[in-house]
Amino acid sequence: MILNFISNILILISLLGCKENVNLQSGSQGKNDSIKIPSNTNPDIPIGLQKLLKAYPDFLDSADENTLYWKDGTTMIYDDGKEKTFDEMLDNPDLEDMFNIEYPKGDWTPPPGENFDPGRIRYDPFFKKMYGNSASEVSGNMVTFVWMPESVGLKLQANKMNGVAEKLEQIGKEFDNLPDNLKKYVTSSAGIFNWRTIAGTDRLSTHSFAIAIDINTKFSDYWRWAKNLKYKNQIPQEIWEVFEKHGFIWGGKWYHYDTMHFEYRPELLN
Ligand SMILES: [Zn+2]
């Protein structure tokens, strides 16, 4: 009888214990359900995908381990899983390859090492989807703005998507405040929009999307103009750091240098 009583008590205690455990578990599950963790802070998402989400919020919705989800419901694979040489990455990249070489934002030490071309690897379908799939589609996305309204007043056109034209307008306004010895580098432009392949290649230039600007060619150096790849540059930091601040990378930091060239690539600067 007494043994029975004790065993009943023990059963009761263990049941109460179980009940408490169940309650704790369901309570913590309920808490997780109510706190939705934004997918772009999920540590399982590759850093490159996280950078893309941060850089292009107008177009991109979310990502998982290897897929980018666009706001229009379409998807893109991040890593195609293929091993590639540098030339193969240029000719046939995936989104992941765009982050293969880290762009040195801010202070840096020239010259760039062999094939150090951060930003030259671009997955074209990604840019076509945002900025336009053809010359006429890109033209339809272009707006006019005034470059350096106080001191130059040059009318230019650039892509309005991702606020690119607005950002260039802002850069021009900042250049209005520079002393004359620095203004000379940016008082003219060799152009923004030109649907074309990069010289000597089948790859589209970012000028095709009207998201790149060439500044004054008089003070510029380009590896194809030189007899060899010996690095040359005349563009001072006061110029390229303003572009970088607004999301534009500089071709002057490339082994295949193009010191007049700036293109909107915020994913490489965030
Ligand atoms: Zn250019």
Residues whose N, C-alpha, C, O or C-beta is under 5 A from the ligand:
A	BS01	ZN	I213 D214 H261
